Amino acid sequence: MEERKSLAGYERQEEKKKKKEERQLGGFRTMPFILANEICDRFATAGFNANMIQYLQNELHLPLIQATNTLTNFGGTASLTPIIGAVVADSFAGRFWTITVGSIIYQLLKLKSLE
């Protein structure tokens, strides 16, 4: 009788380990998508910053210091948007839907700004 209890406990522990291992595999399946999103983001940001400085100077006739300050303010404001995303993810939509929808909106806005 004692042996059956210990075997049942051992089997439960093995099942928990398997379930935990299965859950951990999801990160590796989604990692290429996250990396691709981050790489595209870096390229878009680099192109945007270079073109935006030229636009602010040549089209809007801002001095270099004011154009740089405007671009820095824009970047700082954009860096605060994860706080909004965190509130939405924690309160309403969940992290995966928030990341998916946020990434799509972000990429569409970046493409529109490059036109």
Jmol script that loads the backbone (N, CA, C; Angstrom):
load data "model"
ATOM      1  N   MET A   1       0.822  -1.195   0.000  1.00  0.00           N
ATOM      2  CA  MET A   1       0.000   0.000   0.000  1.00  0.00           C
ATOM      3  C   MET A   1       0.868   1.261   0.000  1.00  0.00           C
ATOM      4  N   GLU A   2       1.902   1.233   0.827  1.00  0.00           N
ATOM      5  CA  GLU A   2       2.809   2.378   0.910  1.00  0.00           C
ATOM      6  C   GLU A   2       3.525   2.594  -0.425  1.00  0.00           C
ATOM      7  N   GLU A   3       3.848   1.493  -1.088  1.00  0.00           N
ATOM      8  CA  GLU A   3       4.550   1.594  -2.365  1.00  0.00           C
ATOM      9  C   GLU A   3       3.664   2.233  -3.427  1.00  0.00           C
ATOM     10  N   ARG A   4       2.364   1.920  -3.415  1.00  0.00           N
ATOM     11  CA  ARG A   4       1.439   2.503  -4.382  1.00  0.00           C
ATOM     12  C   ARG A   4       1.336   4.018  -4.206  1.00  0.00           C
ATOM     13  N   LYS A   5       1.285   4.471  -2.966  1.00  0.00           N
ATOM     14  CA  LYS A   5       1.194   5.905  -2.705  1.00  0.00           C
ATOM     15  C   LYS A   5       2.430   6.631  -3.214  1.00  0.00           C
ATOM     16  N   SER A   6       3.592   6.050  -2.976  1.00  0.00           N
ATOM     17  CA  SER A   6       4.814   6.710  -3.421  1.00  0.00           C
ATOM     18  C   SER A   6       4.913   6.712  -4.939  1.00  0.00           C
ATOM     19  N   LEU A   7       4.464   5.641  -5.596  1.00  0.00           N
ATOM     20  CA  LEU A   7       4.475   5.611  -7.056  1.00  0.00           C
ATOM     21  C   LEU A   7       3.489   6.622  -7.632  1.00  0.00           C
ATOM     22  N   ALA A   8       2.322   6.727  -7.011  1.00  0.00           N
ATOM     23  CA  ALA A   8       1.335   7.700  -7.486  1.00  0.00           C
ATOM     24  C   ALA A   8       1.871   9.120  -7.331  1.00  0.00           C
ATOM     25  N   GLY A   9       2.537   9.393  -6.228  1.00  0.00           N
ATOM     26  CA  GLY A   9       3.139  10.706  -6.029  1.00  0.00           C
ATOM     27  C   GLY A   9       4.243  10.979  -7.034  1.00  0.00           C
ATOM     28  N   TYR A  10       5.025   9.945  -7.341  1.00  0.00           N
ATOM     29  CA  TYR A  10       6.103  10.085  -8.320  1.00  0.00           C
ATOM     30  C   TYR A  10       5.528  10.367  -9.705  1.00  0.00           C
ATOM     31  N   GLU A  11       4.444   9.646 -10.059  1.00  0.00           N
ATOM     32  CA  GLU A  11       3.819   9.857 -11.364  1.00  0.00           C
ATOM     33  C   GLU A  11       3.263  11.275 -11.481  1.00  0.00           C
ATOM     34  N   ARG A  12       2.676  11.773 -10.423  1.00  0.00           N
ATOM     35  CA  ARG A  12       2.157  13.144 -10.449  1.00  0.00           C
ATOM     36  C   ARG A  12       3.278  14.156 -10.645  1.00  0.00           C
ATOM     37  N   GLN A  13       4.399  13.925  -9.978  1.00  0.00           N
ATOM     38  CA  GLN A  13       5.542  14.825 -10.133  1.00  0.00           C
ATOM     39  C   GLN A  13       6.058  14.794 -11.561  1.00  0.00           C
ATOM     40  N   GLU A  14       6.108  13.603 -12.157  1.00  0.00           N
ATOM     41  CA  GLU A  14       6.560  13.487 -13.543  1.00  0.00           C
ATOM     42  C   GLU A  14       5.598  14.205 -14.496  1.00  0.00           C
ATOM     43  N   GLU A  15       4.296  14.076 -14.251  1.00  0.00           N
ATOM     44  CA  GLU A  15       3.315  14.769 -15.087  1.00  0.00           C
ATOM     45  C   GLU A  15       3.467  16.283 -14.971  1.00  0.00           C
ATOM     46  N   LYS A  16       3.698  16.780 -13.777  1.00  0.00           N
ATOM     47  CA  LYS A  16       3.896  18.218 -13.577  1.00  0.00           C
ATOM     48  C   LYS A  16       5.142  18.699 -14.304  1.00  0.00           C
ATOM     49  N   LYS A  17       6.214  17.885 -14.255  1.00  0.00           N
ATOM     50  CA  LYS A  17       7.445  18.264 -14.953  1.00  0.00           C
ATOM     51  C   LYS A  17       7.211  18.327 -16.454  1.00  0.00           C
ATOM     52  N   LYS A  18       6.483  17.342 -17.003  1.00  0.00           N
ATOM     53  CA  LYS A  18       6.212  17.324 -18.439  1.00  0.00           C
ATOM     54  C   LYS A  18       5.380  18.535 -18.852  1.00  0.00           C
ATOM     55  N   LYS A  19       4.352  18.848 -18.059  1.00  0.00           N
ATOM     56  CA  LYS A  19       3.519  20.006 -18.379  1.00  0.00           C
ATOM     57  C   LYS A  19       4.330  21.293 -18.325  1.00  0.00           C
ATOM     58  N   LYS A  20       5.213  21.397 -17.348  1.00  0.00           N
ATOM     59  CA  LYS A  20       6.045  22.588 -17.223  1.00  0.00           C
ATOM     60  C   LYS A  20       6.995  22.703 -18.407  1.00  0.00           C
ATOM     61  N   GLU A  21       7.579  21.577 -18.834  1.00  0.00           N
ATOM     62  CA  GLU A  21       8.481  21.590 -19.987  1.00  0.00           C
ATOM     63  C   GLU A  21       7.733  21.969 -21.256  1.00  0.00           C
ATOM     64  N   GLU A  22       6.498  21.464 -21.418  1.00  0.00           N
ATOM     65  CA  GLU A  22       5.713  21.799 -22.601  1.00  0.00           C
ATOM     66  C   GLU A  22       5.397  23.289 -22.649  1.00  0.00           C
ATOM     67  N   ARG A  23       5.105  23.886 -21.520  1.00  0.00           N
ATOM     68  CA  ARG A  23       4.803  25.316 -21.483  1.00  0.00           C
ATOM     69  C   ARG A  23       6.028  26.150 -21.821  1.00  0.00           C
ATOM     70  N   GLN A  24       7.202  25.705 -21.451  1.00  0.00           N
ATOM     71  CA  GLN A  24       8.410  26.477 -21.696  1.00  0.00           C
ATOM     72  C   GLN A  24       8.800  26.475 -23.167  1.00  0.00           C
ATOM     73  N   LEU A  25       8.350  25.509 -23.947  1.00  0.00           N
ATOM     74  CA  LEU A  25       8.716  25.439 -25.351  1.00  0.00           C
ATOM     75  C   LEU A  25       8.082  26.545 -26.185  1.00  0.00           C
ATOM     76  N   GLY A  26       6.984  27.132 -25.742  1.00  0.00           N
ATOM     77  CA  GLY A  26       6.302  28.158 -26.511  1.00  0.00           C
ATOM     78  C   GLY A  26       7.158  29.379 -26.780  1.00  0.00           C
ATOM     79  N   GLY A  27       8.058  29.719 -25.866  1.00  0.00           N
ATOM     80  CA  GLY A  27       8.907  30.880 -26.058  1.00  0.00           C
ATOM     81  C   GLY A  27       9.838  30.746 -27.244  1.00  0.00           C
ATOM     82  N   PHE A  28      10.328  29.546 -27.477  1.00  0.00           N
ATOM     83  CA  PHE A  28      11.234  29.340 -28.598  1.00  0.00           C
ATOM     84  C   PHE A  28      10.498  29.353 -29.930  1.00  0.00           C
ATOM     85  N   ARG A  29       9.240  28.987 -29.939  1.00  0.00           N
ATOM     86  CA  ARG A  29       8.474  29.035 -31.178  1.00  0.00           C
ATOM     87  C   ARG A  29       8.130  30.464 -31.567  1.00  0.00           C
ATOM     88  N   THR A  30       7.917  31.315 -30.598  1.00  0.00           N
ATOM     89  CA  THR A  30       7.533  32.695 -30.891  1.00  0.00           C
ATOM     90  C   THR A  30       8.723  33.641 -30.987  1.00  0.00           C
ATOM     91  N   MET A  31       9.882  33.192 -30.567  1.00  0.00           N
ATOM     92  CA  MET A  31      11.062  34.055 -30.550  1.00  0.00           C
ATOM     93  C   MET A  31      11.406  34.640 -31.923  1.00  0.00           C
ATOM     94  N   PRO A  32      11.360  33.876 -33.034  1.00  0.00           N
ATOM     95  CA  PRO A  32      11.689  34.492 -34.330  1.00  0.00           C
ATOM     96  C   PRO A  32      10.773  35.651 -34.701  1.00  0.00           C
ATOM     97  N   PHE A  33       9.507  35.565 -34.331  1.00  0.00           N
ATOM     98  CA  PHE A  33       8.579  36.649 -34.645  1.00  0.00           C
ATOM     99  C   PHE A  33       8.905  37.909 -33.845  1.00  0.00           C
ATOM    100  N   ILE A  34       9.250  37.728 -32.595  1.00  0.00           N
ATOM    101  CA  ILE A  34       9.612  38.871 -31.756  1.00  0.00           C
ATOM    102  C   ILE A  34      10.912  39.493 -32.249  1.00  0.00           C
ATOM    103  N   LEU A  35      11.889  38.661 -32.586  1.00  0.00           N
ATOM    104  CA  LEU A  35      13.158  39.182 -33.108  1.00  0.00           C
ATOM    105  C   LEU A  35      12.955  39.915 -34.428  1.00  0.00           C
ATOM    106  N   ALA A  36      12.144  39.355 -35.319  1.00  0.00           N
ATOM    107  CA  ALA A  36      11.880  40.016 -36.599  1.00  0.00           C
ATOM    108  C   ALA A  36      11.213  41.368 -36.381  1.00  0.00           C
ATOM    109  N   ASN A  37      10.287  41.433 -35.450  1.00  0.00           N
ATOM    110  CA  ASN A  37       9.623  42.697 -35.139  1.00  0.00           C
ATOM    111  C   ASN A  37      10.623  43.723 -34.617  1.00  0.00           C
ATOM    112  N   GLU A  38      11.517  43.300 -33.734  1.00  0.00           N
ATOM    113  CA  GLU A  38      12.506  44.223 -33.173  1.00  0.00           C
ATOM    114  C   GLU A  38      13.510  44.685 -34.229  1.00  0.00           C
ATOM    115  N   ILE A  39      13.932  43.788 -35.110  1.00  0.00           N
ATOM    116  CA  ILE A  39      14.871  44.168 -36.173  1.00  0.00           C
ATOM    117  C   ILE A  39      14.221  45.180 -37.112  1.00  0.00           C
ATOM    118  N   CYS A  40      12.984  44.912 -37.515  1.00  0.00           N
ATOM    119  CA  CYS A  40      12.272  45.862 -38.379  1.00  0.00           C
ATOM    120  C   CYS A  40      12.080  47.205 -37.683  1.00  0.00           C
ATOM    121  N   ASP A  41      11.834  47.164 -36.399  1.00  0.00           N
ATOM    122  CA  ASP A  41      11.672  48.395 -35.627  1.00  0.00           C
ATOM    123  C   ASP A  41      12.954  49.214 -35.638  1.00  0.00           C
ATOM    124  N   ARG A  42      14.090  48.573 -35.449  1.00  0.00           N
ATOM    125  CA  ARG A  42      15.369  49.294 -35.427  1.00  0.00           C
ATOM    126  C   ARG A  42      15.674  49.923 -36.786  1.00  0.00           C
ATOM    127  N   PHE A  43      15.424  49.173 -37.866  1.00  0.00           N
ATOM    128  CA  PHE A  43      15.654  49.733 -39.194  1.00  0.00           C
ATOM    129  C   PHE A  43      14.718  50.910 -39.461  1.00  0.00           C
ATOM    130  N   ALA A  44      13.459  50.762 -39.089  1.00  0.00           N
ATOM    131  CA  ALA A  44      12.498  51.841 -39.310  1.00  0.00           C
ATOM    132  C   ALA A  44      12.862  53.079 -38.502  1.00  0.00           C
ATOM    133  N   THR A  45      13.300  52.882 -37.270  1.00  0.00           N
ATOM    134  CA  THR A  45      13.665  54.017 -36.421  1.00  0.00           C
ATOM    135  C   THR A  45      14.891  54.742 -36.964  1.00  0.00           C
ATOM    136  N   ALA A  46      15.887  53.987 -37.401  1.00  0.00           N
ATOM    137  CA  ALA A  46      17.096  54.617 -37.944  1.00  0.00           C
ATOM    138  C   ALA A  46      16.767  55.433 -39.192  1.00  0.00           C
ATOM    139  N   GLY A  47      15.977  54.864 -40.089  1.00  0.00           N
ATOM    140  CA  GLY A  47      15.583  55.590 -41.294  1.00  0.00           C
ATOM    141  C   GLY A  47      14.702  56.784 -40.983  1.00  0.00           C
ATOM    142  N   PHE A  48      13.812  56.609 -40.034  1.00  0.00           N
ATOM    143  CA  PHE A  48      12.904  57.690 -39.651  1.00  0.00           C
ATOM    144  C   PHE A  48      13.669  58.863 -39.066  1.00  0.00           C
ATOM    145  N   ASN A  49      14.610  58.584 -38.165  1.00  0.00           N
ATOM    146  CA  ASN A  49      15.355  59.665 -37.515  1.00  0.00           C
ATOM    147  C   ASN A  49      16.174  60.467 -38.518  1.00  0.00           C
ATOM    148  N   ALA A  50      16.860  59.782 -39.409  1.00  0.00           N
ATOM    149  CA  ALA A  50      17.682  60.492 -40.399  1.00  0.00           C
ATOM    150  C   ALA A  50      16.815  61.349 -41.316  1.00  0.00           C
ATOM    151  N   ASN A  51      15.728  60.790 -41.789  1.00  0.00           N
ATOM    152  CA  ASN A  51      14.856  61.535 -42.694  1.00  0.00           C
ATOM    153  C   ASN A  51      14.104  62.653 -41.980  1.00  0.00           C
ATOM    154  N   MET A  52      13.751  62.433 -40.741  1.00  0.00           N
ATOM    155  CA  MET A  52      12.986  63.444 -40.003  1.00  0.00           C
ATOM    156  C   MET A  52      13.827  64.688 -39.723  1.00  0.00           C
ATOM    157  N   ILE A  53      15.100  64.504 -39.414  1.00  0.00           N
ATOM    158  CA  ILE A  53      15.978  65.668 -39.204  1.00  0.00           C
ATOM    159  C   ILE A  53      16.051  66.497 -40.489  1.00  0.00           C
ATOM    160  N   GLN A  54      16.237  65.821 -41.617  1.00  0.00           N
ATOM    161  CA  GLN A  54      16.295  66.532 -42.900  1.00  0.00           C
ATOM    162  C   GLN A  54      14.971  67.244 -43.197  1.00  0.00           C
ATOM    163  N   TYR A  55      13.870  66.563 -42.930  1.00  0.00           N
ATOM    164  CA  TYR A  55      12.551  67.158 -43.171  1.00  0.00           C
ATOM    165  C   TYR A  55      12.334  68.390 -42.299  1.00  0.00           C
ATOM    166  N   LEU A  56      12.654  68.269 -41.031  1.00  0.00           N
ATOM    167  CA  LEU A  56      12.443  69.401 -40.125  1.00  0.00           C
ATOM    168  C   LEU A  56      13.308  70.594 -40.507  1.00  0.00           C
ATOM    169  N   GLN A  57      14.507  70.337 -40.989  1.00  0.00           N
ATOM    170  CA  GLN A  57      15.390  71.442 -41.377  1.00  0.00           C
ATOM    171  C   GLN A  57      15.013  72.031 -42.729  1.00  0.00           C
ATOM    172  N   ASN A  58      14.800  71.180 -43.723  1.00  0.00           N
ATOM    173  CA  ASN A  58      14.610  71.680 -45.087  1.00  0.00           C
ATOM    174  C   ASN A  58      13.180  72.131 -45.380  1.00  0.00           C
ATOM    175  N   GLU A  59      12.197  71.380 -44.931  1.00  0.00           N
ATOM    176  CA  GLU A  59      10.808  71.705 -45.252  1.00  0.00           C
ATOM    177  C   GLU A  59      10.180  72.665 -44.241  1.00  0.00           C
ATOM    178  N   LEU A  60      10.456  72.448 -42.973  1.00  0.00           N
ATOM    179  CA  LEU A  60       9.869  73.306 -41.937  1.00  0.00           C
ATOM    180  C   LEU A  60      10.803  74.430 -41.516  1.00  0.00           C
ATOM    181  N   HIS A  61      12.020  74.443 -42.056  1.00  0.00           N
ATOM    182  CA  HIS A  61      13.017  75.488 -41.816  1.00  0.00           C
ATOM    183  C   HIS A  61      13.321  75.687 -40.334  1.00  0.00           C
ATOM    184  N   LEU A  62      13.435  74.578 -39.598  1.00  0.00           N
ATOM    185  CA  LEU A  62      13.831  74.649 -38.191  1.00  0.00           C
ATOM    186  C   LEU A  62      15.346  74.602 -38.098  1.00  0.00           C
ATOM    187  N   PRO A  63      15.930  75.328 -37.154  1.00  0.00           N
ATOM    188  CA  PRO A  63      17.372  75.190 -36.945  1.00  0.00           C
ATOM    189  C   PRO A  63      17.690  73.779 -36.430  1.00  0.00           C
ATOM    190  N   LEU A  64      18.945  73.378 -36.588  1.00  0.00           N
ATOM    191  CA  LEU A  64      19.352  72.017 -36.234  1.00  0.00           C
ATOM    192  C   LEU A  64      19.043  71.687 -34.775  1.00  0.00           C
ATOM    193  N   ILE A  65      19.299  72.621 -33.884  1.00  0.00           N
ATOM    194  CA  ILE A  65      19.065  72.360 -32.458  1.00  0.00           C
ATOM    195  C   ILE A  65      17.580  72.139 -32.186  1.00  0.00           C
ATOM    196  N   GLN A  66      16.722  72.943 -32.774  1.00  0.00           N
ATOM    197  CA  GLN A  66      15.286  72.785 -32.553  1.00  0.00           C
ATOM    198  C   GLN A  66      14.769  71.503 -33.215  1.00  0.00           C
ATOM    199  N   ALA A  67      15.298  71.162 -34.388  1.00  0.00           N
ATOM    200  CA  ALA A  67      14.894  69.920 -35.054  1.00  0.00           C
ATOM    201  C   ALA A  67      15.298  68.707 -34.227  1.00  0.00           C
ATOM    202  N   THR A  68      16.510  68.738 -33.685  1.00  0.00           N
ATOM    203  CA  THR A  68      16.976  67.639 -32.844  1.00  0.00           C
ATOM    204  C   THR A  68      16.153  67.544 -31.570  1.00  0.00           C
ATOM    205  N   ASN A  69      15.834  68.684 -30.986  1.00  0.00           N
ATOM    206  CA  ASN A  69      15.013  68.703 -29.778  1.00  0.00           C
ATOM    207  C   ASN A  69      13.613  68.153 -30.057  1.00  0.00           C
ATOM    208  N   THR A  70      13.037  68.510 -31.188  1.00  0.00           N
ATOM    209  CA  THR A  70      11.717  67.999 -31.568  1.00  0.00           C
ATOM    210  C   THR A  70      11.749  66.489 -31.737  1.00  0.00           C
ATOM    211  N   LEU A  71      12.783  65.992 -32.399  1.00  0.00           N
ATOM    212  CA  LEU A  71      12.911  64.548 -32.601  1.00  0.00           C
ATOM    213  C   LEU A  71      13.129  63.817 -31.279  1.00  0.00           C
ATOM    214  N   THR A  72      13.885  64.407 -30.375  1.00  0.00           N
ATOM    215  CA  THR A  72      14.100  63.803 -29.059  1.00  0.00           C
ATOM    216  C   THR A  72      12.802  63.761 -28.263  1.00  0.00           C
ATOM    217  N   ASN A  73      12.021  64.840 -28.325  1.00  0.00           N
ATOM    218  CA  ASN A  73      10.721  64.855 -27.642  1.00  0.00           C
ATOM    219  C   ASN A  73       9.781  63.798 -28.218  1.00  0.00           C
ATOM    220  N   PHE A  74       9.813  63.641 -29.527  1.00  0.00           N
ATOM    221  CA  PHE A  74       8.995  62.615 -30.171  1.00  0.00           C
ATOM    222  C   PHE A  74       9.410  61.221 -29.700  1.00  0.00           C
ATOM    223  N   GLY A  75      10.715  60.973 -29.655  1.00  0.00           N
ATOM    224  CA  GLY A  75      11.207  59.672 -29.189  1.00  0.00           C
ATOM    225  C   GLY A  75      10.865  59.402 -27.735  1.00  0.00           C
ATOM    226  N   GLY A  76      10.957  60.433 -26.909  1.00  0.00           N
ATOM    227  CA  GLY A  76      10.602  60.266 -25.502  1.00  0.00           C
ATOM    228  C   GLY A  76       9.131  59.974 -25.304  1.00  0.00           C
ATOM    229  N   THR A  77       8.294  60.653 -26.070  1.00  0.00           N
ATOM    230  CA  THR A  77       6.860  60.386 -25.993  1.00  0.00           C
ATOM    231  C   THR A  77       6.550  58.972 -26.468  1.00  0.00           C
ATOM    232  N   ALA A  78       7.213  58.559 -27.530  1.00  0.00           N
ATOM    233  CA  ALA A  78       7.013  57.196 -28.033  1.00  0.00           C
ATOM    234  C   ALA A  78       7.497  56.152 -27.034  1.00  0.00           C
ATOM    235  N   SER A  79       8.495  56.498 -26.247  1.00  0.00           N
ATOM    236  CA  SER A  79       8.995  55.558 -25.244  1.00  0.00           C
ATOM    237  C   SER A  79       8.047  55.404 -24.063  1.00  0.00           C
ATOM    238  N   LEU A  80       7.156  56.350 -23.878  1.00  0.00           N
ATOM    239  CA  LEU A  80       6.185  56.252 -22.786  1.00  0.00           C
ATOM    240  C   LEU A  80       4.973  55.398 -23.142  1.00  0.00           C
ATOM    241  N   THR A  81       4.784  55.089 -24.417  1.00  0.00           N
ATOM    242  CA  THR A  81       3.612  54.309 -24.812  1.00  0.00           C
ATOM    243  C   THR A  81       3.584  52.895 -24.238  1.00  0.00           C
ATOM    244  N   PRO A  82       4.710  52.264 -23.875  1.00  0.00           N
ATOM    245  CA  PRO A  82       4.594  50.951 -23.225  1.00  0.00           C
ATOM    246  C   PRO A  82       3.815  50.985 -21.916  1.00  0.00           C
ATOM    247  N   ILE A  83       3.785  52.125 -21.254  1.00  0.00           N
ATOM    248  CA  ILE A  83       2.995  52.224 -20.020  1.00  0.00           C
ATOM    249  C   ILE A  83       1.510  52.083 -20.350  1.00  0.00           C
ATOM    250  N   ILE A  84       1.084  52.706 -21.426  1.00  0.00           N
ATOM    251  CA  ILE A  84      -0.309  52.563 -21.858  1.00  0.00           C
ATOM    252  C   ILE A  84      -0.583  51.114 -22.240  1.00  0.00           C
ATOM    253  N   GLY A  85       0.357  50.510 -22.963  1.00  0.00           N
ATOM    254  CA  GLY A  85       0.210  49.102 -23.330  1.00  0.00           C
ATOM    255  C   GLY A  85       0.142  48.188 -22.127  1.00  0.00           C
ATOM    256  N   ALA A  86       0.903  48.503 -21.091  1.00  0.00           N
ATOM    257  CA  ALA A  86       0.885  47.680 -19.878  1.00  0.00           C
ATOM    258  C   ALA A  86      -0.467  47.756 -19.185  1.00  0.00           C
ATOM    259  N   VAL A  87      -1.048  48.942 -19.133  1.00  0.00           N
ATOM    260  CA  VAL A  87      -2.366  49.090 -18.509  1.00  0.00           C
ATOM    261  C   VAL A  87      -3.416  48.316 -19.306  1.00  0.00           C
ATOM    262  N   VAL A  88      -3.370  48.433 -20.628  1.00  0.00           N
ATOM    263  CA  VAL A  88      -4.333  47.712 -21.469  1.00  0.00           C
ATOM    264  C   VAL A  88      -4.156  46.205 -21.313  1.00  0.00           C
ATOM    265  N   ALA A  89      -2.899  45.745 -21.331  1.00  0.00           N
ATOM    266  CA  ALA A  89      -2.639  44.302 -21.222  1.00  0.00           C
ATOM    267  C   ALA A  89      -3.063  43.757 -19.871  1.00  0.00           C
ATOM    268  N   ASP A  90      -2.760  44.463 -18.813  1.00  0.00           N
ATOM    269  CA  ASP A  90      -3.075  43.966 -17.475  1.00  0.00           C
ATOM    270  C   ASP A  90      -4.559  44.072 -17.144  1.00  0.00           C
ATOM    271  N   SER A  91      -5.230  45.067 -17.695  1.00  0.00           N
ATOM    272  CA  SER A  91      -6.618  45.305 -17.303  1.00  0.00           C
ATOM    273  C   SER A  91      -7.645  44.711 -18.261  1.00  0.00           C
ATOM    274  N   PHE A  92      -7.328  44.674 -19.552  1.00  0.00           N
ATOM    275  CA  PHE A  92      -8.373  44.348 -20.517  1.00  0.00           C
ATOM    276  C   PHE A  92      -8.036  43.178 -21.438  1.00  0.00           C
ATOM    277  N   ALA A  93      -7.010  43.319 -22.252  1.00  0.00           N
ATOM    278  CA  ALA A  93      -6.843  42.435 -23.403  1.00  0.00           C
ATOM    279  C   ALA A  93      -5.946  41.228 -23.165  1.00  0.00           C
ATOM    280  N   GLY A  94      -5.016  41.300 -22.271  1.00  0.00           N
ATOM    281  CA  GLY A  94      -4.036  40.227 -22.133  1.00  0.00           C
ATOM    282  C   GLY A  94      -2.780  40.572 -22.907  1.00  0.00           C
ATOM    283  N   ARG A  95      -1.671  39.974 -22.516  1.00  0.00           N
ATOM    284  CA  ARG A  95      -0.382  40.398 -23.078  1.00  0.00           C
ATOM    285  C   ARG A  95      -0.215  40.047 -24.544  1.00  0.00           C
ATOM    286  N   PHE A  96      -0.656  38.870 -24.991  1.00  0.00           N
ATOM    287  CA  PHE A  96      -0.403  38.471 -26.373  1.00  0.00           C
ATOM    288  C   PHE A  96      -1.218  39.293 -27.360  1.00  0.00           C
ATOM    289  N   TRP A  97      -2.500  39.532 -27.059  1.00  0.00           N
ATOM    290  CA  TRP A  97      -3.308  40.355 -27.952  1.00  0.00           C
ATOM    291  C   TRP A  97      -2.823  41.800 -27.963  1.00  0.00           C
ATOM    292  N   THR A  98      -2.393  42.282 -26.825  1.00  0.00           N
ATOM    293  CA  THR A  98      -1.889  43.652 -26.761  1.00  0.00           C
ATOM    294  C   THR A  98      -0.622  43.798 -27.589  1.00  0.00           C
ATOM    295  N   ILE A  99       0.288  42.829 -27.478  1.00  0.00           N
ATOM    296  CA  ILE A  99       1.523  42.876 -28.265  1.00  0.00           C
ATOM    297  C   ILE A  99       1.213  42.775 -29.750  1.00  0.00           C
ATOM    298  N   THR A 100       0.320  41.872 -30.122  1.00  0.00           N
ATOM    299  CA  THR A 100      -0.012  41.685 -31.536  1.00  0.00           C
ATOM    300  C   THR A 100      -0.642  42.939 -32.128  1.00  0.00           C
ATOM    301  N   VAL A 101      -1.666  43.447 -31.489  1.00  0.00           N
ATOM    302  CA  VAL A 101      -2.355  44.632 -32.008  1.00  0.00           C
ATOM    303  C   VAL A 101      -1.440  45.855 -31.960  1.00  0.00           C
ATOM    304  N   GLY A 102      -0.697  46.010 -30.877  1.00  0.00           N
ATOM    305  CA  GLY A 102       0.228  47.136 -30.768  1.00  0.00           C
ATOM    306  C   GLY A 102       1.310  47.110 -31.830  1.00  0.00           C
ATOM    307  N   SER A 103       1.844  45.929 -32.122  1.00  0.00           N
ATOM    308  CA  SER A 103       2.877  45.811 -33.156  1.00  0.00           C
ATOM    309  C   SER A 103       2.324  46.142 -34.533  1.00  0.00           C
ATOM    310  N   ILE A 104       1.119  45.678 -34.814  1.00  0.00           N
ATOM    311  CA  ILE A 104       0.509  45.975 -36.116  1.00  0.00           C
ATOM    312  C   ILE A 104       0.260  47.472 -36.263  1.00  0.00           C
ATOM    313  N   ILE A 105      -0.310  48.095 -35.253  1.00  0.00           N
ATOM    314  CA  ILE A 105      -0.561  49.543 -35.308  1.00  0.00           C
ATOM    315  C   ILE A 105       0.744  50.309 -35.456  1.00  0.00           C
ATOM    316  N   TYR A 106       1.750  49.902 -34.700  1.00  0.00           N
ATOM    317  CA  TYR A 106       3.044  50.580 -34.740  1.00  0.00           C
ATOM    318  C   TYR A 106       3.668  50.501 -36.133  1.00  0.00           C
ATOM    319  N   GLN A 107       3.666  49.313 -36.721  1.00  0.00           N
ATOM    320  CA  GLN A 107       4.268  49.156 -38.045  1.00  0.00           C
ATOM    321  C   GLN A 107       3.491  49.938 -39.098  1.00  0.00           C
ATOM    322  N   LEU A 108       2.173  49.958 -39.000  1.00  0.00           N
ATOM    323  CA  LEU A 108       1.381  50.733 -39.954  1.00  0.00           C
ATOM    324  C   LEU A 108       1.659  52.229 -39.830  1.00  0.00           C
ATOM    325  N   LEU A 109       1.788  52.720 -38.615  1.00  0.00           N
ATOM    326  CA  LEU A 109       2.096  54.139 -38.429  1.00  0.00           C
ATOM    327  C   LEU A 109       3.500  54.475 -38.924  1.00  0.00           C
ATOM    328  N   LYS A 110       4.444  53.567 -38.717  1.00  0.00           N
ATOM    329  CA  LYS A 110       5.800  53.800 -39.225  1.00  0.00           C
ATOM    330  C   LYS A 110       5.800  53.857 -40.745  1.00  0.00           C
ATOM    331  N   LEU A 111       5.073  52.941 -41.387  1.00  0.00           N
ATOM    332  CA  LEU A 111       5.012  52.949 -42.847  1.00  0.00           C
ATOM    333  C   LEU A 111       4.357  54.227 -43.363  1.00  0.00           C
ATOM    334  N   LYS A 112       3.307  54.657 -42.689  1.00  0.00           N
ATOM    335  CA  LYS A 112       2.618  55.871 -43.115  1.00  0.00           C
ATOM    336  C   LYS A 112       3.517  57.095 -42.956  1.00  0.00           C
ATOM    337  N   SER A 113       4.335  57.114 -41.913  1.00  0.00           N
ATOM    338  CA  SER A 113       5.195  58.274 -41.684  1.00  0.00           C
ATOM    339  C   SER A 113       6.346  58.340 -42.680  1.00  0.00           C
ATOM    340  N   LEU A 114       6.673  57.228 -43.321  1.00  0.00           N
ATOM    341  CA  LEU A 114       7.773  57.222 -44.282  1.00  0.00           C
ATOM    342  C   LEU A 114       7.334  57.646 -45.677  1.00  0.00           C
ATOM    343  N   GLU A 115       6.045  57.820 -45.904  1.00  0.00           N
ATOM    344  CA  GLU A 115       5.551  58.218 -47.230  1.00  0.00           C
ATOM    345  C   GLU A 115       5.918  59.631 -47.569  1.00  0.00           C
TER     346      GLU A 115
END
end "model"
wireframe off; spacefill off
backbone 0.3
color backbone group
